[in-house]
Amino acid sequence: QVQLVESGGGLVQPGGSLRLSCAASGNIFSINRMGWYHQAPGKERELVAHISSGGTETYVDSVKGRFTISRDKNTVYLQMNSLKPEDTAVYYCNVLARLSANYQYRYFEGWGQGTLVTVSS
């Protein structure tokens, strides 16, 4: 199994910055991709950004130029700059990993507990 623990959410003013962190642990053989999704009240959860094992970054259009995703081993970060009220949401870490030999190297998709980001003056 894989566990994801998130941190870094909070309340910031428009134009401010936050850095989210997500640490993955458990029976991980390798990680294919790590990313961040967000979900605002009454709206669908959507992809914000993800980064592949090779370092390829993908972003939703609304955050391009403002957010940066990065990864250090089994920890993924989301640097959020120039925050807007529209960014307010619960942010969820996501991992697509391959489990260890004991689990026959099966693929596993896991989710963090969610961290709330509120952008308001």
C-alpha positions as CSV (number, residue, x, y, z in Angstrom):
1,Q,0.0,0.0,0.0
2,V,1.0,3.6,-0.5
3,Q,0.3,6.6,1.8
4,L,0.4,10.2,0.9
5,V,0.7,13.0,3.5
6,E,0.1,16.6,2.4
7,S,1.0,19.9,4.0
8,G,1.3,23.5,3.1
9,G,-2.2,24.8,2.7
10,G,-3.6,27.9,4.3
11,L,-5.0,31.3,3.9
12,V,-3.2,33.8,1.7
13,Q,-4.1,37.1,0.1
14,P,-4.5,37.5,-3.7
15,G,-1.0,37.8,-5.2
16,G,0.6,35.7,-2.5
17,S,2.4,32.4,-2.6
18,L,2.1,29.0,-1.0
19,R,4.1,25.8,-1.4
20,L,2.4,22.5,-1.1
21,S,4.3,19.3,-0.2
22,C,3.2,15.7,-0.5
23,A,5.3,12.8,0.8
24,A,4.7,9.3,-0.5
25,S,5.6,6.2,1.5
26,G,4.8,2.5,1.6
27,N,5.4,-0.5,-0.6
28,I,6.7,1.5,-3.5
29,F,8.9,0.0,-6.2
30,S,8.8,3.0,-8.5
31,I,6.7,6.0,-9.2
32,N,5.3,6.7,-12.7
33,R,3.8,10.0,-12.0
34,M,2.9,12.4,-9.2
35,G,0.5,15.3,-9.4
36,W,-1.9,17.6,-7.8
37,Y,-5.7,17.9,-8.3
38,H,-8.0,20.5,-6.8
39,Q,-11.7,20.6,-6.0
40,A,-13.8,23.6,-5.2
41,P,-17.2,23.3,-3.5
42,G,-19.8,22.0,-5.9
43,K,-17.3,21.5,-8.7
44,E,-15.6,18.5,-10.1
45,R,-12.1,17.5,-9.1
46,E,-9.6,18.4,-11.8
47,L,-6.0,18.0,-12.6
48,V,-3.8,21.0,-11.7
49,A,-0.4,19.6,-12.6
50,H,1.6,16.4,-12.8
51,I,5.2,15.4,-13.3
52,S,6.3,12.2,-14.9
53,S,9.2,10.0,-13.8
54,G,11.2,11.6,-16.6
55,G,10.5,15.1,-15.3
56,T,7.9,16.1,-17.9
57,E,5.6,18.7,-16.4
58,T,1.9,19.2,-17.4
59,Y,-0.3,22.0,-16.2
60,V,-3.9,23.1,-16.6
61,D,-4.1,26.3,-18.6
62,S,-5.4,28.4,-15.8
63,V,-2.2,27.9,-13.7
64,K,0.5,28.1,-16.4
65,G,3.1,30.6,-15.6
66,R,2.1,30.8,-12.0
67,F,2.5,27.3,-10.6
68,T,5.5,25.0,-10.7
69,I,5.5,21.3,-9.9
70,S,8.7,19.5,-8.8
71,R,9.7,16.2,-7.4
72,D,12.4,15.0,-5.0
73,K,12.4,11.2,-4.8
74,N,9.0,10.4,-3.3
75,T,8.0,13.9,-2.4
76,V,6.2,16.2,-4.8
77,Y,5.8,20.0,-4.4
78,L,3.6,22.6,-5.9
79,Q,4.9,26.1,-5.8
80,M,1.9,28.5,-6.2
81,N,2.7,32.1,-7.0
82,S,0.4,35.0,-7.9
83,L,-2.5,33.3,-6.3
84,K,-6.0,34.3,-7.3
85,P,-9.3,33.8,-5.5
86,E,-10.2,31.3,-8.2
87,D,-7.5,29.1,-6.9
88,T,-9.4,28.5,-3.7
89,A,-10.0,24.8,-3.4
90,V,-9.0,21.6,-1.6
91,Y,-5.8,20.3,-3.2
92,Y,-5.2,16.6,-3.4
93,C,-1.9,14.9,-4.0
94,N,-2.0,11.9,-6.4
95,V,0.5,9.2,-7.2
96,L,0.6,6.5,-9.8
97,A,3.1,4.0,-8.5
98,R,4.3,0.5,-9.1
99,L,4.1,-1.6,-5.9
100,S,7.0,-3.8,-4.6
101,A,7.7,-7.4,-5.5
102,N,5.5,-8.6,-2.6
103,Y,2.6,-7.0,-4.4
104,Q,3.7,-8.4,-7.8
105,Y,4.7,-5.0,-9.1
106,R,1.1,-4.0,-9.6
107,Y,0.2,-0.5,-10.4
108,F,-1.5,1.6,-7.6
109,E,-3.1,5.0,-7.7
110,G,-3.2,6.8,-4.3
111,W,-4.6,10.0,-3.0
112,G,-3.6,12.4,-0.2
113,Q,-6.0,13.6,2.5
114,G,-6.4,17.0,0.9
115,T,-5.1,20.4,2.0
116,L,-7.3,23.6,1.9
117,V,-6.0,26.6,0.0
118,T,-8.0,29.8,0.5
119,V,-7.1,32.9,-1.4
120,S,-9.0,35.9,0.0
121,S,-8.4,39.4,1.1
